[in-house]
Amino acid sequence: MSDVINLRRERKRRKSVEDAKVADANRRLYGRTRGQKLAEMLEKQRMQALLDGRRLSSGAPSDESENP
């Protein structure tokens, strides 16, 4: 004969296993360490500073360039 199982417990166990699989997949896709986040933030700041340094003027003459 087969064993008698409680269906409510089995349903909860299966849901728990499925949730654990989803959580593991999310950790692999989106999880980053603190060091990785910091390195990415510093790289973005460096690139933004580099871009700002190469930005052209807005086209309007400034007061400093008009008065020699």
Backbone as XML, in Angstrom:
<?xml version="1.0"?>
<chain id="A" units="angstrom">
  <residue number="1" name="MET">
    <atom name="N" x="0.822" y="-1.187" z="0.000"/>
    <atom name="CA" x="0.000" y="0.000" z="0.000"/>
    <atom name="C" x="0.862" y="1.245" z="0.000"/>
  </residue>
  <residue number="2" name="SER">
    <atom name="N" x="0.271" y="2.339" z="-0.471"/>
    <atom name="CA" x="1.008" y="3.587" z="-0.466"/>
    <atom name="C" x="0.866" y="4.312" z="0.866"/>
  </residue>
  <residue number="3" name="ASP">
    <atom name="N" x="1.779" y="5.230" z="1.059"/>
    <atom name="CA" x="1.741" y="6.012" z="2.291"/>
    <atom name="C" x="0.677" y="7.090" z="2.186"/>
  </residue>
  <residue number="4" name="VAL">
    <atom name="N" x="0.069" y="7.398" z="3.303"/>
    <atom name="CA" x="-0.921" y="8.462" z="3.367"/>
    <atom name="C" x="-0.164" y="9.768" z="3.569"/>
  </residue>
  <residue number="5" name="ILE">
    <atom name="N" x="-0.499" y="10.781" z="2.753"/>
    <atom name="CA" x="0.162" y="12.079" z="2.880"/>
    <atom name="C" x="-0.888" y="13.150" z="3.124"/>
  </residue>
  <residue number="6" name="ASN">
    <atom name="N" x="-0.470" y="14.171" z="3.796"/>
    <atom name="CA" x="-1.336" y="15.311" z="4.022"/>
    <atom name="C" x="-1.186" y="16.234" z="2.810"/>
  </residue>
  <residue number="7" name="LEU">
    <atom name="N" x="-2.250" y="16.447" z="2.055"/>
    <atom name="CA" x="-2.185" y="17.223" z="0.817"/>
    <atom name="C" x="-1.819" y="18.683" z="1.065"/>
  </residue>
  <residue number="8" name="ARG">
    <atom name="N" x="-2.293" y="19.245" z="2.163"/>
    <atom name="CA" x="-1.980" y="20.639" z="2.478"/>
    <atom name="C" x="-0.476" y="20.803" z="2.705"/>
  </residue>
  <residue number="9" name="ARG">
    <atom name="N" x="0.130" y="19.901" z="3.451"/>
    <atom name="CA" x="1.572" y="19.967" z="3.698"/>
    <atom name="C" x="2.370" y="19.748" z="2.414"/>
  </residue>
  <residue number="10" name="GLU">
    <atom name="N" x="1.922" y="18.826" z="1.592"/>
    <atom name="CA" x="2.618" y="18.560" z="0.334"/>
    <atom name="C" x="2.548" y="19.782" z="-0.583"/>
  </residue>
  <residue number="11" name="ARG">
    <atom name="N" x="1.397" y="20.433" z="-0.638"/>
    <atom name="CA" x="1.241" y="21.637" z="-1.461"/>
    <atom name="C" x="2.174" y="22.744" z="-0.959"/>
  </residue>
  <residue number="12" name="LYS">
    <atom name="N" x="2.253" y="22.920" z="0.341"/>
    <atom name="CA" x="3.153" y="23.931" z="0.911"/>
    <atom name="C" x="4.615" y="23.589" z="0.642"/>
  </residue>
  <residue number="13" name="ARG">
    <atom name="N" x="4.960" y="22.302" z="0.726"/>
    <atom name="CA" x="6.329" y="21.882" z="0.479"/>
    <atom name="C" x="6.716" y="22.145" z="-0.973"/>
  </residue>
  <residue number="14" name="ARG">
    <atom name="N" x="5.831" y="21.817" z="-1.883"/>
    <atom name="CA" x="6.110" y="22.049" z="-3.305"/>
    <atom name="C" x="6.236" y="23.535" z="-3.609"/>
  </residue>
  <residue number="15" name="LYS">
    <atom name="N" x="5.371" y="24.350" z="-3.001"/>
    <atom name="CA" x="5.455" y="25.801" z="-3.215"/>
    <atom name="C" x="6.775" y="26.344" z="-2.674"/>
  </residue>
  <residue number="16" name="SER">
    <atom name="N" x="7.198" y="25.832" z="-1.530"/>
    <atom name="CA" x="8.463" y="26.262" z="-0.938"/>
    <atom name="C" x="9.643" y="25.911" z="-1.845"/>
  </residue>
  <residue number="17" name="VAL">
    <atom name="N" x="9.616" y="24.715" z="-2.417"/>
    <atom name="CA" x="10.697" y="24.296" z="-3.314"/>
    <atom name="C" x="10.715" y="25.182" z="-4.562"/>
  </residue>
  <residue number="18" name="GLU">
    <atom name="N" x="9.541" y="25.469" z="-5.116"/>
    <atom name="CA" x="9.454" y="26.322" z="-6.308"/>
    <atom name="C" x="9.930" y="27.744" z="-6.003"/>
  </residue>
  <residue number="19" name="ASP">
    <atom name="N" x="9.516" y="28.281" z="-4.849"/>
    <atom name="CA" x="9.962" y="29.622" z="-4.458"/>
    <atom name="C" x="11.473" y="29.677" z="-4.279"/>
  </residue>
  <residue number="20" name="ALA">
    <atom name="N" x="12.060" y="28.618" z="-3.747"/>
    <atom name="CA" x="13.506" y="28.576" z="-3.567"/>
    <atom name="C" x="14.213" y="28.580" z="-4.922"/>
  </residue>
  <residue number="21" name="LYS">
    <atom name="N" x="13.656" y="27.896" z="-5.909"/>
    <atom name="CA" x="14.251" y="27.888" z="-7.246"/>
    <atom name="C" x="14.191" y="29.280" z="-7.869"/>
  </residue>
  <residue number="22" name="VAL">
    <atom name="N" x="13.054" y="29.960" z="-7.719"/>
    <atom name="CA" x="12.901" y="31.311" z="-8.266"/>
    <atom name="C" x="13.871" y="32.272" z="-7.583"/>
  </residue>
  <residue number="23" name="ALA">
    <atom name="N" x="13.998" y="32.159" z="-6.252"/>
    <atom name="CA" x="14.906" y="33.030" z="-5.508"/>
    <atom name="C" x="16.353" y="32.810" z="-5.942"/>
  </residue>
  <residue number="24" name="ASP">
    <atom name="N" x="16.722" y="31.559" z="-6.160"/>
    <atom name="CA" x="18.084" y="31.263" z="-6.601"/>
    <atom name="C" x="18.350" y="31.854" z="-7.989"/>
  </residue>
  <residue number="25" name="ALA">
    <atom name="N" x="17.367" y="31.738" z="-8.884"/>
    <atom name="CA" x="17.520" y="32.305" z="-10.226"/>
    <atom name="C" x="17.655" y="33.824" z="-10.154"/>
  </residue>
  <residue number="26" name="ASN">
    <atom name="N" x="16.868" y="34.471" z="-9.293"/>
    <atom name="CA" x="16.950" y="35.928" z="-9.144"/>
    <atom name="C" x="18.297" y="36.351" z="-8.566"/>
  </residue>
  <residue number="27" name="ARG">
    <atom name="N" x="18.817" y="35.582" z="-7.623"/>
    <atom name="CA" x="20.139" y="35.910" z="-7.061"/>
    <atom name="C" x="21.207" y="35.831" z="-8.138"/>
  </residue>
  <residue number="28" name="ARG">
    <atom name="N" x="21.101" y="34.853" z="-9.004"/>
    <atom name="CA" x="22.093" y="34.728" z="-10.074"/>
    <atom name="C" x="21.971" y="35.856" z="-11.089"/>
  </residue>
  <residue number="29" name="LEU">
    <atom name="N" x="20.742" y="36.284" z="-11.390"/>
    <atom name="CA" x="20.546" y="37.332" z="-12.386"/>
    <atom name="C" x="20.851" y="38.724" z="-11.846"/>
  </residue>
  <residue number="30" name="TYR">
    <atom name="N" x="20.379" y="39.029" z="-10.647"/>
    <atom name="CA" x="20.414" y="40.404" z="-10.156"/>
    <atom name="C" x="21.351" y="40.630" z="-8.984"/>
  </residue>
  <residue number="31" name="GLY">
    <atom name="N" x="21.812" y="39.592" z="-8.356"/>
    <atom name="CA" x="22.622" y="39.748" z="-7.156"/>
    <atom name="C" x="24.041" y="40.185" z="-7.477"/>
  </residue>
  <residue number="32" name="ARG">
    <atom name="N" x="24.497" y="41.202" z="-6.782"/>
    <atom name="CA" x="25.878" y="41.663" z="-6.924"/>
    <atom name="C" x="26.410" y="41.946" z="-5.535"/>
  </residue>
  <residue number="33" name="THR">
    <atom name="N" x="27.686" y="41.818" z="-5.383"/>
    <atom name="CA" x="28.288" y="42.100" z="-4.089"/>
    <atom name="C" x="28.415" y="43.608" z="-3.908"/>
  </residue>
  <residue number="34" name="ARG">
    <atom name="N" x="28.692" y="44.000" z="-2.684"/>
    <atom name="CA" x="28.858" y="45.418" z="-2.382"/>
    <atom name="C" x="30.022" y="46.013" z="-3.169"/>
  </residue>
  <residue number="35" name="GLY">
    <atom name="N" x="31.091" y="45.264" z="-3.284"/>
    <atom name="CA" x="32.261" y="45.720" z="-4.035"/>
    <atom name="C" x="31.943" y="45.929" z="-5.508"/>
  </residue>
  <residue number="36" name="GLN">
    <atom name="N" x="31.151" y="45.025" z="-6.076"/>
    <atom name="CA" x="30.778" y="45.162" z="-7.480"/>
    <atom name="C" x="29.920" y="46.409" z="-7.691"/>
  </residue>
  <residue number="37" name="LYS">
    <atom name="N" x="28.968" y="46.638" z="-6.771"/>
    <atom name="CA" x="28.120" y="47.835" z="-6.881"/>
    <atom name="C" x="28.958" y="49.106" z="-6.756"/>
  </residue>
  <residue number="38" name="LEU">
    <atom name="N" x="29.904" y="49.120" z="-5.824"/>
    <atom name="CA" x="30.766" y="50.282" z="-5.621"/>
    <atom name="C" x="31.645" y="50.526" z="-6.840"/>
  </residue>
  <residue number="39" name="ALA">
    <atom name="N" x="32.211" y="49.472" z="-7.392"/>
    <atom name="CA" x="33.065" y="49.615" z="-8.573"/>
    <atom name="C" x="32.266" y="50.150" z="-9.752"/>
  </residue>
  <residue number="40" name="GLU">
    <atom name="N" x="31.056" y="49.676" z="-9.922"/>
    <atom name="CA" x="30.214" y="50.158" z="-11.020"/>
    <atom name="C" x="29.847" y="51.627" z="-10.825"/>
  </residue>
  <residue number="41" name="MET">
    <atom name="N" x="29.531" y="52.025" z="-9.579"/>
    <atom name="CA" x="29.189" y="53.412" z="-9.298"/>
    <atom name="C" x="30.387" y="54.324" z="-9.577"/>
  </residue>
  <residue number="42" name="LEU">
    <atom name="N" x="31.581" y="53.923" z="-9.166"/>
    <atom name="CA" x="32.780" y="54.727" z="-9.398"/>
    <atom name="C" x="33.079" y="54.848" z="-10.886"/>
  </residue>
  <residue number="43" name="GLU">
    <atom name="N" x="32.881" y="53.767" z="-11.620"/>
    <atom name="CA" x="33.107" y="53.799" z="-13.068"/>
    <atom name="C" x="32.118" y="54.746" z="-13.752"/>
  </residue>
  <residue number="44" name="LYS">
    <atom name="N" x="30.860" y="54.732" z="-13.309"/>
    <atom name="CA" x="29.864" y="55.651" z="-13.881"/>
    <atom name="C" x="30.233" y="57.105" z="-13.593"/>
  </residue>
  <residue number="45" name="GLN">
    <atom name="N" x="30.700" y="57.373" z="-12.369"/>
    <atom name="CA" x="31.099" y="58.731" z="-12.012"/>
    <atom name="C" x="32.298" y="59.177" z="-12.839"/>
  </residue>
  <residue number="46" name="ARG">
    <atom name="N" x="33.245" y="58.281" z="-13.047"/>
    <atom name="CA" x="34.424" y="58.607" z="-13.840"/>
    <atom name="C" x="34.039" y="58.910" z="-15.282"/>
  </residue>
  <residue number="47" name="MET">
    <atom name="N" x="33.160" y="58.105" z="-15.833"/>
    <atom name="CA" x="32.719" y="58.319" z="-17.212"/>
    <atom name="C" x="31.917" y="59.620" z="-17.335"/>
  </residue>
  <residue number="48" name="GLN">
    <atom name="N" x="31.099" y="59.936" z="-16.342"/>
    <atom name="CA" x="30.324" y="61.175" z="-16.370"/>
    <atom name="C" x="31.256" y="62.384" z="-16.295"/>
  </residue>
  <residue number="49" name="ALA">
    <atom name="N" x="32.275" y="62.318" z="-15.457"/>
    <atom name="CA" x="33.237" y="63.412" z="-15.352"/>
    <atom name="C" x="34.003" y="63.575" z="-16.661"/>
  </residue>
  <residue number="50" name="LEU">
    <atom name="N" x="34.358" y="62.478" z="-17.283"/>
    <atom name="CA" x="35.052" y="62.520" z="-18.563"/>
    <atom name="C" x="34.171" y="63.149" z="-19.635"/>
  </residue>
  <residue number="51" name="LEU">
    <atom name="N" x="32.906" y="62.764" z="-19.639"/>
    <atom name="CA" x="31.961" y="63.316" z="-20.608"/>
    <atom name="C" x="31.740" y="64.810" z="-20.368"/>
  </residue>
  <residue number="52" name="ASP">
    <atom name="N" x="31.589" y="65.209" z="-19.102"/>
    <atom name="CA" x="31.388" y="66.623" z="-18.781"/>
    <atom name="C" x="32.610" y="67.452" z="-19.176"/>
  </residue>
  <residue number="53" name="GLY">
    <atom name="N" x="33.785" y="66.893" z="-19.060"/>
    <atom name="CA" x="35.002" y="67.616" z="-19.413"/>
    <atom name="C" x="35.120" y="67.846" z="-20.915"/>
  </residue>
  <residue number="54" name="ARG">
    <atom name="N" x="34.482" y="67.020" z="-21.693"/>
    <atom name="CA" x="34.551" y="67.152" z="-23.152"/>
    <atom name="C" x="33.322" y="67.838" z="-23.740"/>
  </residue>
  <residue number="55" name="ARG">
    <atom name="N" x="32.434" y="68.296" z="-22.895"/>
    <atom name="CA" x="31.198" y="68.925" z="-23.350"/>
    <atom name="C" x="31.498" y="70.266" z="-24.007"/>
  </residue>
  <residue number="56" name="LEU">
    <atom name="N" x="30.825" y="70.540" z="-25.095"/>
    <atom name="CA" x="30.988" y="71.810" z="-25.783"/>
    <atom name="C" x="30.182" y="72.881" z="-25.070"/>
  </residue>
  <residue number="57" name="SER">
    <atom name="N" x="30.556" y="74.133" z="-25.270"/>
    <atom name="CA" x="29.802" y="75.208" z="-24.641"/>
    <atom name="C" x="28.425" y="75.296" z="-25.289"/>
  </residue>
  <residue number="58" name="SER">
    <atom name="N" x="27.508" y="75.989" z="-24.626"/>
    <atom name="CA" x="26.120" y="76.052" z="-25.092"/>
    <atom name="C" x="25.960" y="76.950" z="-26.311"/>
  </residue>
  <residue number="59" name="GLY">
    <atom name="N" x="26.981" y="77.649" z="-26.728"/>
    <atom name="CA" x="26.905" y="78.500" z="-27.913"/>
    <atom name="C" x="26.739" y="79.973" z="-27.557"/>
  </residue>
  <residue number="60" name="ALA">
    <atom name="N" x="26.233" y="80.259" z="-26.387"/>
    <atom name="CA" x="26.079" y="81.643" z="-25.958"/>
    <atom name="C" x="27.436" y="82.137" z="-25.453"/>
  </residue>
  <residue number="61" name="PRO">
    <atom name="N" x="27.873" y="83.306" z="-25.888"/>
    <atom name="CA" x="29.163" y="83.807" z="-25.437"/>
    <atom name="C" x="29.126" y="84.142" z="-23.948"/>
  </residue>
  <residue number="62" name="SER">
    <atom name="N" x="30.177" y="83.798" z="-23.261"/>
    <atom name="CA" x="30.236" y="84.091" z="-21.827"/>
    <atom name="C" x="30.867" y="85.471" z="-21.612"/>
  </residue>
  <residue number="63" name="ASP">
    <atom name="N" x="30.703" y="86.031" z="-20.442"/>
    <atom name="CA" x="31.233" y="87.352" z="-20.126"/>
    <atom name="C" x="32.753" y="87.374" z="-20.111"/>
  </residue>
  <residue number="64" name="GLU">
    <atom name="N" x="33.367" y="86.306" z="-19.716"/>
    <atom name="CA" x="34.830" y="86.254" z="-19.594"/>
    <atom name="C" x="35.510" y="86.326" z="-20.956"/>
  </residue>
  <residue number="65" name="SER">
    <atom name="N" x="34.911" y="85.697" z="-21.984"/>
    <atom name="CA" x="35.570" y="85.667" z="-23.285"/>
    <atom name="C" x="35.406" y="86.980" z="-24.035"/>
  </residue>
  <residue number="66" name="GLU">
    <atom name="N" x="34.416" y="87.778" z="-23.706"/>
    <atom name="CA" x="34.192" y="89.039" z="-24.415"/>
    <atom name="C" x="35.137" y="90.141" z="-23.953"/>
  </residue>
  <residue number="67" name="ASN">
    <atom name="N" x="35.504" y="90.166" z="-22.686"/>
    <atom name="CA" x="36.366" y="91.219" z="-22.141"/>
    <atom name="C" x="37.797" y="90.704" z="-22.082"/>
  </residue>
  <residue number="68" name="PRO">
    <atom name="N" x="38.689" y="91.247" z="-22.940"/>
    <atom name="CA" x="40.089" y="90.806" z="-22.898"/>
    <atom name="C" x="40.869" y="91.392" z="-21.753"/>
  </residue>
</chain>
